[in-house]
Every structure is written in C-alpha cells, then in structure tokens.
Amino acid sequence: MVAEKLGVLGLPRPVSELAARDWDVVVVGAGHNGLCAAAYLASDGKSVLVLERSERVGGACTLERPFSDERYVVSPCAYVAGLLDPLVISELGLRERGIKIRPAQPGLFIPFDDGEAVVEWADEERTAQGLREIGTSADNVQGYLDYTERFDRCRRLLRKGERDTWVGDTPTRAEIEELLEDDQDLIDLVFEASIADILDQHFSDQRLKDALYGQGLIAAYGGPKTPGTAMVHLMHSMGELDGSAGSWGYVEGGMGMVSFAICDAALEAGAEVACGVPVARVTPGEGVELEDGTSVRAETVMINADPKRLSRMLDGADVPAEFTNRLDAWKVRSPVIKVNAALSELPHWTAAGGETWPAAGTVNCRKGLDAAQQAFEACDRGELSIAFVEMYSQTADDPSVAPPGRHVISAFCQYAPADATAAEWDDGIREQAGQQVFEMVERFAPGFSEQVLEHEVMGPPDVEERIGLTGGCIFQGEVFPDQMWENRLASRTPVEGLYLCGAATHPGGSVIGLNGRNAAMALLEDERSR
C-alpha cells in the first residue's frame, strides 16, 4: 500500500525501460487528480504512466514529517475533506481502501474578544439556539437560517437537479440560470455578489457579519467586499459528506491518505507511477521530454500540472497561440499562508470556557469584516496583514499522527503579499507572518504560543517551491466567477492529444477528484466517437 511508504514510491523500473515502450497516456503530475485520471484510464485498459517531479505522490494533498520528531505526520496544504465526490469514492473503492472521514464538529467555532462565540453545528436548531443565547435577535436568527438555505438551495439545484453540473462538461451561464429557475438571488450568488453583499441582505447584526465573512475568502485574492467572493463560499458549500450537505471532515491518518488510496486504485488497475521524474517539455501527439533529455512516447498527454507550468512545457510546440495566451493570462495570485505546528497540548479557548473542545471542529480566528477588507487592500499594496486564521487539529480526534499526548495544529491564513519574492520571505516576512498568526490565536486562546513546540510557515513562494504550484495558488487558479464554470479551463484542449485534469479545470480547486474523472471520461468519449 502506498500509505505504508507515505507516498514515496521511487521508480517502478529504470527510466530507460519506461521510455522503451509506447504508452497510451502519460499523466504529468501525481497529485490526487492526476492519480484519479490514471485510475479511470487504466481501468479501461489503457497503458498509463504517471510522472511526478517530487519524490512523493499527492501534491498538495499528501503527508510529510516536517518536524524533528518524525512521529508528527502533517499534510502540508490540504487539511480537511468536504468536496471529495461520492462518485469518485464509490467508483474507486476508497472506503474499501481504508478512507474514513469524521465530520468536523462544530463546523465552525468563531470566538469574539468579549468571550462569546458563534458556533455552527450540523444541527441547525442547535446553532440557532446558540445564537439566541448570545443575544441575537429573532430577525437575525431567521436571517441565519435563510442565509444557509440560500446556499444550500443553490447546491441542490446545481448538483441534485436535472443534472450534476460538476460531472462532465460545464454548463454555460444561460444553462446555469435556467437550472437556478431564473432566481435572481441565486444567480447573483453564483456570478456577481460579494460575501459582504450576501451578509448585508440577511443580517443587521454586525457580529454575524464579522463572524461569517471568512468562508468567502478561502484562497481568494480579494476582501469580503470584492465582487465574486460569494461564489468562493458557494464552491466550498457544494459538497456532501455522508449525506450531510456542505460538511467538512478529517480523514483518518491525514488528508494524504486520500491521494494514497487513489494511487493504490491506479496501481491496481495497471497504471505505473514514477516519482522523482520531472517533465521539461510536452509535445502533443508524441509524448514528453524529461529534464534529463529522455523522451517518453505517448499518444496522449494528460496534464495535472498547473497552467503556467504547462505553458512553459509547451514552449516551442506547435499549438494555437490562442491557447497558450489563455494559459499565460490565467490568474494564480495567492494571498495564503499555511502554518503547521506541533503542540504540547490543544489550545484553551476563552469563549469555550477555557476548554479545548472546539479543536474537534474548525476554528476561525479573525478580525471584523471591515478590518479584513482593509487587510486585503494592504496585501494588494504588497504588505503582510493577517486578518483571518482558520485552524484545524487532526489530533483532536485522530491521535495517530502525533506522539502520545501531543497534538498538531494546521492553519490557513490570509493575507500574504502575493508578489513578495522568496528572498523577501527569507529576509523577514516568514517570521513576521508566524508572529502575526500566533498573536491572532492568542487573542482567543491565551497561552497558545507557549504550547507550540515546533512550527513551519509556508508563504506563496514556499508552496510553489515545495508543491509545484505556481504563485503558491492551491486551486491552480483563482475561483472567482471570471475563472469558474464555462470560464474555467476544460478537460479538452484545442490541441489534439492534450488533455487537462488538474484543479484549474472544471469544477474547480480543492480535493474533489472529479477533475481527474472528467478528464478521463472526456478522453474515452473522444476515442469512442472516433
């Protein structure tokens, strides 16, 4: 099993032997989507070779041992599962391969400086009762219920209606509007509104606006008032975990177990996976050239690498200028900082009466909505300004990834200056970022800094270097409306023999798996039609 090797696979046989045969498909990149595509294609009888630049499969959804005590196991970038599609789970037998996902509860714990908190539970009435207990008016409690129903109705219409719009080719805007029953409120949610706009429509209580804006900012190069941030929240609400809509959870053993299980499925189907083999050039219709100059022949090349890297790989190839221009114009700005830490104990939250139980869910430490908007504007000027920290603790329910009695915390933080260089991060930004993140958490969990035994801070240049994602963009491209749905890259390209299967394709970023499945199905459909 791939998990036993923590994803470090090496070569299945010497590169010279891999290059000595003709492959039906070469997949560039062994992230979860590339592995997913390989599993489907190999199951259909294709000869498939997956080439991965690093020594470990999984990309951003993998497992590493980043601390001096190697009993700590951490996924560097992907922390929780919520969009991994049931179709992929079922068809690739991921449950049978050991994947277990525990819903994170509370779904959100959002503390205030005054010791109160907004707590979201799977039980909507429990959430509403909690809002009443902190003095929320009846109108605003109803506003909360209407707010969540608005997003969920959108999900149901787009994923449970006439068709699942995430499976296969994306519908056009006109088709989406029809699926949304021409409801202008829902159309605005998908294509136009900021998360601040939506919150204003449902709440008069500023505390609720300050509590809930963060879900519209996940990896978004924008502030709460930036048009399109409602779509960011919607994308993260479109999944279903064990029948619970919009839920997220912890994968037993860590998020990398998802990639490792998919890799097992691909290998069992007959695919071969070679690690430590960087691809330098892609020649559609012929194959790829490795950085050492070796040519690997393949009728079809499927790309899991991000569009910017693909553009460089296509340099000199005979492809339409319109296509390469689109790749070059693709936006990958990232304001995200990742912080992973080994702890002596879990944080004690003032708003939980000094208890640690919120760690079993997802904790949002943040400044208010207006302050977050100002932080983004500072980031856009090239400044570091932490306004939002979303924290996860794998060990709150799964002690297997840390030494006995110890814990791990991972944090997803914004805003980093997207254009700062690696040298600038080395010269002080990284240290300042860690300090600002710890200070934010300390506001709500006094003593947190003293509980940190070791930690790592990853800014956009670190994510690019370590994971291979240009600009450190974890979604391989921004997920605003101008790069979603029919504006997202398609699995099929205008170049014969070249397909895309990464997060830059429909339906978007995160650990979904459908991107890889959609690409594999597109290739198989095209072959059948020929």
C-alpha positions in Angstrom: 0.0 0.0 0.0 1.2 3.5 -0.9 0.3 4.7 2.6 2.9 2.4 4.2 5.6 4.3 2.2 4.0 7.7 3.0 3.7 8.2 -0.8 7.4 7.9 -1.5 7.4 5.5 -4.4 10.6 6.0 -6.4 10.7 4.3 -9.8 8.7 1.2 -10.7 11.7 0.3 -13.0 14.5 2.2 -14.6 13.6 5.3 -16.7 15.3 3.7 -19.7 12.8 0.9 -19.5 9.8 3.2 -19.1 11.0 5.2 -22.2 11.4 2.0 -24.2 7.7 1.5 -24.8 4.9 3.4 -26.3 2.2 4.5 -23.8 -1.4 5.2 -24.5 -1.4 8.0 -21.9 1.3 9.9 -19.9 -0.1 11.8 -17.0 2.1 14.7 -15.9 1.8 15.2 -12.1 0.8 12.7 -9.4 -1.5 15.0 -7.4 -4.8 13.4 -6.5 -6.5 14.5 -9.8 -3.7 13.0 -11.9 -3.8 9.8 -10.0 -7.6 9.8 -10.3 -7.4 10.2 -14.1 -4.8 7.4 -14.2 -7.0 5.0 -12.2 -10.0 5.5 -14.5 -8.0 5.2 -17.7 -6.0 2.2 -16.6 -9.3 0.5 -15.5 -10.4 1.0 -19.1 -7.4 -0.9 -20.3 -5.1 2.0 -21.2 -1.4 1.8 -20.7 -0.8 4.7 -18.3 2.4 6.2 -16.9 2.2 8.9 -14.3 5.3 11.1 -14.0 5.8 13.1 -10.8 8.6 15.7 -10.2 8.8 15.2 -6.5 9.7 12.0 -4.6 6.2 11.7 -3.1 2.8 11.4 -4.7 -0.2 13.5 -3.6 0.9 17.1 -4.5 -0.7 19.4 -2.0 -2.8 16.5 -0.6 0.0 14.3 0.8 1.7 13.6 4.1 5.1 14.7 5.3 7.2 14.5 8.5 8.2 18.2 8.8 9.4 18.3 12.4 12.5 16.9 14.3 10.3 14.3 16.0 9.2 12.3 13.0 6.2 10.9 14.8 4.4 14.0 13.7 2.7 13.5 10.4 1.2 16.5 8.6 -0.4 17.3 5.3 1.4 20.5 4.1 -1.5 22.2 2.4 -4.8 20.1 2.3 -6.3 19.8 5.8 -9.9 18.7 5.6 -12.2 16.9 3.2 -15.6 18.2 2.1 -15.7 18.2 -1.7 -14.2 14.7 -2.4 -17.0 13.5 -4.6 -19.1 10.4 -3.6 -18.9 9.2 -7.2 -15.1 9.0 -7.0 -15.2 7.5 -3.6 -17.6 4.8 -4.8 -16.1 4.0 -8.2 -12.5 3.8 -7.0 -13.5 1.9 -3.8 -11.9 4.5 -1.5 -13.9 3.4 1.5 -12.8 -0.2 0.9 -9.2 1.1 0.7 -9.4 2.4 4.2 -10.6 6.0 3.7 -12.6 7.1 6.8 -13.8 10.7 7.2 -15.1 12.1 10.5 -17.3 15.2 10.2 -15.7 18.2 11.9 -17.9 19.3 14.7 -18.5 22.1 15.4 -18.5 23.0 11.7 -17.3 26.5 12.8 -16.3 27.9 16.1 -15.9 31.7 15.8 -14.9 33.4 19.0 -15.2 37.1 19.8 -13.0 39.2 22.0 -15.8 39.5 24.6 -15.8 35.8 25.3 -18.9 35.0 23.3 -18.8 32.8 20.2 -20.9 31.9 17.1 -20.9 28.1 16.9 -22.2 26.3 13.8 -23.4 22.7 14.3 -24.7 20.2 11.9 -28.0 20.5 13.9 -29.4 23.8 12.6 -31.6 24.3 15.6 -28.7 23.8 18.0 -26.9 26.6 16.0 -29.9 28.8 16.2 -30.3 28.3 20.0 -26.7 29.2 20.4 -27.3 32.5 18.5 -30.2 33.3 20.8 -28.0 32.6 23.9 -25.5 35.3 22.8 -28.3 37.8 22.4 -29.0 37.5 18.6 -32.4 39.0 17.7 -35.2 36.8 16.3 -34.9 38.6 12.9 -31.1 37.8 12.7 -31.6 34.2 13.8 -34.1 33.8 10.9 -31.6 35.6 8.7 -29.1 33.0 9.5 -31.5 30.2 8.6 -32.4 31.9 5.4 -28.7 32.6 4.6 -27.7 28.9 4.9 -30.8 27.8 3.0 -29.9 30.1 0.1 -26.6 28.5 -0.4 -28.0 25.0 0.1 -30.8 25.6 -2.4 -28.2 26.7 -4.9 -26.2 23.5 -4.2 -29.3 21.3 -4.6 -30.3 22.9 -7.9 -26.8 22.7 -9.4 -25.9 19.3 -8.1 -29.1 17.4 -7.4 -31.4 18.8 -10.0 -31.7 17.9 -13.7 -28.0 17.1 -13.8 -25.0 17.3 -11.6 -23.2 20.2 -13.1 -19.8 19.2 -11.6 -19.8 15.9 -13.6 -18.7 16.2 -17.2 -18.6 19.4 -19.2 -19.6 22.6 -17.5 -22.9 24.2 -18.4 -23.0 27.7 -19.9 -24.2 30.7 -17.8 -27.5 30.6 -19.6 -27.9 26.9 -18.7 -27.0 27.6 -15.1 -29.5 30.4 -14.9 -32.2 28.0 -16.2 -31.2 25.3 -13.7 -31.4 28.0 -11.0 -35.0 28.6 -12.1 -34.1 32.2 -13.1 -34.0 33.1 -9.4 -32.0 36.4 -9.4 -30.9 36.0 -5.8 -29.3 32.7 -6.7 -27.9 34.0 -10.0 -26.2 36.9 -8.1 -24.8 34.3 -5.6 -23.1 32.4 -8.5 -21.9 35.2 -10.7 -21.9 38.6 -9.1 -22.1 39.2 -5.4 -19.5 39.7 -2.7 -19.9 37.8 0.5 -20.4 41.1 2.2 -23.4 41.8 -0.1 -25.0 38.5 0.8 -24.4 39.0 4.6 -26.0 42.5 4.3 -29.1 41.0 2.7 -29.6 38.6 5.6 -28.2 40.3 8.8 -28.4 43.6 10.6 -26.3 42.3 13.4 -22.7 43.3 12.7 -21.4 40.4 14.9 -22.8 37.9 12.5 -21.3 39.6 9.5 -18.0 39.7 11.3 -18.3 36.0 12.1 -19.4 34.6 8.8 -17.5 36.5 6.1 -14.4 34.2 6.2 -15.9 31.4 4.2 -16.0 33.7 1.2 -12.3 34.4 1.4 -10.7 30.9 1.2 -7.7 31.3 -1.0 -9.4 34.3 -2.7 -7.3 37.3 -3.8 -9.9 39.7 -2.6 -11.6 41.0 0.5 -15.1 40.5 1.8 -16.4 43.3 -0.3 -14.8 42.1 -3.5 -17.4 41.0 -6.1 -17.4 37.3 -6.6 -16.5 36.2 -3.1 -20.0 34.8 -2.6 -19.0 32.3 -5.3 -16.0 31.3 -3.3 -18.2 30.4 -0.4 -20.6 28.6 -2.7 -17.9 26.4 -4.1 -17.0 25.3 -0.7 -20.6 24.5 0.1 -21.3 22.3 -2.9 -20.1 19.0 -1.4 -21.8 16.3 0.7 -20.2 14.3 3.4 -22.0 11.1 4.3 -25.3 12.7 3.2 -24.6 15.9 5.2 -24.6 18.9 2.8 -21.8 21.4 2.9 -19.9 19.5 5.7 -16.2 19.1 6.1 -14.3 16.4 8.0 -11.0 14.9 9.0 -9.6 11.9 7.1 -8.3 9.3 9.4 -4.5 9.3 9.2 -4.4 12.7 7.5 -5.5 14.1 4.1 -2.7 12.4 2.2 -4.5 9.1 2.8 -6.9 10.2 0.0 -4.2 10.5 -2.6 -2.5 7.3 -1.4 -5.8 5.4 -1.7 -6.4 6.8 -5.2 -2.8 5.8 -6.1 -3.5 2.3 -4.9 -6.5 2.2 -7.2 -4.4 3.4 -10.1 -1.7 0.9 -9.5 -4.1 -2.0 -9.0 -5.7 -1.1 -12.4 -2.3 -1.4 -14.0 -1.0 2.2 -14.2 2.6 2.8 -13.4 3.7 5.8 -11.2 7.3 7.1 -11.4 8.4 9.7 -8.8 11.4 12.0 -8.9 11.0 12.3 -12.7 10.4 16.0 -13.7 9.0 16.7 -17.1 10.6 19.5 -19.1 8.7 19.6 -22.4 5.4 18.4 -23.8 5.0 17.6 -27.5 1.3 16.7 -28.1 0.8 13.7 -30.2 4.3 12.4 -29.5 4.8 12.5 -25.7 7.1 14.2 -23.2 10.7 15.0 -22.7 12.2 14.7 -19.2 14.6 17.2 -17.7 17.5 14.7 -18.3 16.6 14.7 -22.0 14.9 11.3 -22.1 11.9 11.1 -24.4 8.8 9.2 -23.3 6.4 8.4 -26.1 2.7 8.6 -25.7 -0.3 9.1 -28.0 -2.0 11.3 -25.4 -0.5 13.6 -22.6 -2.8 14.5 -19.7 -1.6 17.4 -17.6 -2.2 17.7 -13.9 0.4 20.4 -13.5 -0.9 24.0 -13.3 -1.5 26.1 -16.4 1.6 28.3 -16.0 3.9 25.2 -15.8 2.1 23.7 -18.8 2.7 26.9 -20.8 6.4 26.6 -20.2 6.3 22.9 -21.1 4.7 23.7 -24.4 7.3 26.3 -25.4 8.3 25.5 -28.9 5.4 23.1 -29.6 3.0 23.6 -32.5 -0.1 24.7 -30.6 -2.6 27.5 -31.2 -1.4 30.9 -29.9 -4.9 31.5 -28.5 -4.5 28.5 -26.2 -1.1 29.5 -24.9 -2.2 33.1 -24.5 -5.0 31.9 -22.3 -2.7 29.8 -20.2 -0.4 32.8 -19.8 -3.3 35.1 -18.8 -4.6 32.6 -16.2 -4.7 34.3 -12.8 -2.9 32.5 -9.9 -2.5 35.2 -7.3 -2.4 33.7 -3.8 -2.7 35.6 -0.5 -2.5 32.4 1.5 -0.1 31.4 4.3 0.0 27.9 5.7 1.2 27.3 9.2 1.7 23.8 10.6 2.7 23.3 14.3 3.5 20.6 16.8 1.8 21.3 20.2 2.3 20.1 23.7 -1.5 20.4 24.2 -4.5 21.8 22.4 -5.4 25.5 22.7 -7.8 26.5 25.5 -10.4 28.9 24.1 -11.7 31.7 26.3 -15.1 31.6 24.5 -15.4 27.9 25.3 -14.9 28.5 29.0 -11.2 27.6 28.7 -11.9 24.2 27.2 -10.2 22.6 24.2 -13.3 21.0 22.5 -13.6 23.5 19.6 -10.4 21.9 18.2 -12.5 18.8 17.1 -14.1 21.1 14.6 -12.9 24.2 12.7 -11.9 27.3 14.5 -12.0 30.8 12.9 -9.9 33.5 14.5 -10.4 36.8 12.6 -10.7 40.5 12.7 -14.0 42.1 11.7 -15.3 42.4 8.2 -14.2 45.9 7.6 -10.7 45.2 9.0 -10.5 42.2 6.7 -11.2 44.3 3.7 -8.5 46.8 4.8 -6.1 43.8 5.3 -6.7 42.7 1.7 -6.1 46.2 0.4 -2.8 46.3 2.4 -1.9 42.9 0.9 -2.7 44.3 -2.6 -0.2 47.1 -1.8 2.4 44.4 -1.0 2.1 44.3 2.8 1.6 41.4 5.1 -1.6 41.7 7.1 -3.1 38.7 8.9 -6.9 39.2 9.3 -8.2 35.6 9.1 -6.9 32.4 10.5 -8.8 29.1 10.1 -7.4 26.4 12.3 -7.7 22.6 12.2 -6.5 19.9 14.6 -6.2 16.4 13.2 -5.3 15.0 16.6 -8.4 16.3 18.3 -10.0 13.0 17.1 -7.1 11.1 15.5 -4.1 10.8 17.8 -2.2 8.5 15.3 -0.4 11.5 13.6 1.5 12.7 16.7 3.4 11.3 19.7 1.3 10.2 22.6 -0.2 13.2 24.4 1.0 15.6 21.7 -1.0 17.4 19.0 -0.8 19.0 15.6 -2.5 22.2 14.5 -2.7 23.5 10.9 -3.8 27.0 10.0 -5.0 28.5 6.8 -4.2 32.2 7.0 -4.6 35.5 4.9 -3.3 37.9 3.8 0.2 37.4 2.4 1.7 39.8 -0.2 1.2 37.7 -3.3 4.2 39.2 -5.2 6.8 39.1 -2.5 9.8 37.1 -3.6 11.3 34.1 -1.9 14.3 36.2 -0.8 11.9 38.7 0.8 10.2 35.8 2.7 13.6 34.6 3.8 14.5 38.2 4.9 11.7 38.5 7.4 8.2 38.1 6.0 8.0 34.5 7.1 9.0 35.2 10.7 6.6 38.2 10.8 3.8 36.0 9.3 4.2 33.4 12.0 4.2 36.1 14.7 1.1 37.7 13.4 -0.7 34.3 13.2 0.3 33.4 16.8 -0.8 36.8 18.0 -4.2 36.4 16.4 -4.7 33.0 18.0 -3.5 34.3 21.4 -6.4 36.8 21.4 -8.8 34.0 21.7 -6.7 31.2 23.3 -4.2 32.8 25.8 -1.0 30.8 26.2 -1.1 29.2 22.7 2.4 30.4 21.8 3.9 28.5 24.8 2.2 25.3 23.6 4.0 25.4 20.2 7.0 23.0 20.2 7.9 23.4 16.5 6.2 25.1 13.6 6.6 25.8 9.9 5.3 28.8 7.9 4.7 28.5 4.2 4.1 31.6 2.1 3.2 31.5 -1.6 6.9 31.1 -2.7 7.3 28.1 -0.3 4.2 26.4 -1.7 5.4 27.0 -5.2 8.8 25.5 -4.5 7.7 22.6 -2.3 4.4 21.6 -4.0 5.0 22.9 -7.5 2.0 25.2 -7.7 2.8 28.5 -9.5 2.3 31.5 -7.3 1.5 29.2 -4.4 -2.1 29.1 -5.6 -3.6 25.9 -4.1 -6.5 25.9 -6.5 -4.3 26.2 -9.6 -6.1 29.4 -10.4 -8.4 31.9 -8.7 -12.0 30.7 -8.2 -13.8 34.0 -8.8 -16.7 33.8 -11.4 -14.4 35.0 -14.2 -12.4 31.8 -13.8 -15.3 29.4 -13.0 -17.9 27.4 -14.8 -17.5 28.0 -18.6 -14.7 30.3 -17.8 -12.7 27.5 -16.1 -10.3 25.5 -18.2 -11.9 22.5 -19.9 -10.6 18.9 -19.8 -10.4 19.0 -23.6 -7.9 21.4 -25.2 -7.8 22.7 -28.8 -4.7 20.6 -29.2 -5.1 17.0 -30.3 -3.6 14.5 -27.9 -3.5 17.0 -25.0 -6.0 17.0 -22.0 -6.1 18.8 -18.7 -7.0 17.1 -15.4 -5.8 19.4 -12.7 -7.6 21.8 -10.3 -7.6 24.5 -13.0 -10.3 22.6 -14.8 -14.0 22.5 -14.0 -15.4 22.2 -11.4 -12.6 24.0 -9.5 -10.0 23.7 -6.8 -9.8 21.6 -3.6 -9.7 17.9 -3.2 -12.6 16.9 -5.4 -11.4 14.1 -7.7 -14.0 14.9 -10.4 -11.4 17.0 -12.3 -9.4 13.8 -12.9 -12.5 11.7 -13.6 -13.9 14.3 -16.0 -10.7 14.4 -18.0 -10.5 10.6 -18.2 -14.2 10.3 -19.4 -13.6 13.1 -22.0 -10.6 11.2 -23.4 -12.5 7.9 -23.5 -15.6 9.5 -25.1 -13.5 11.2 -27.7 -11.8 7.9 -28.6 -15.2 6.1 -28.9 -16.5 8.9 -31.1 -13.6 8.5 -33.4 
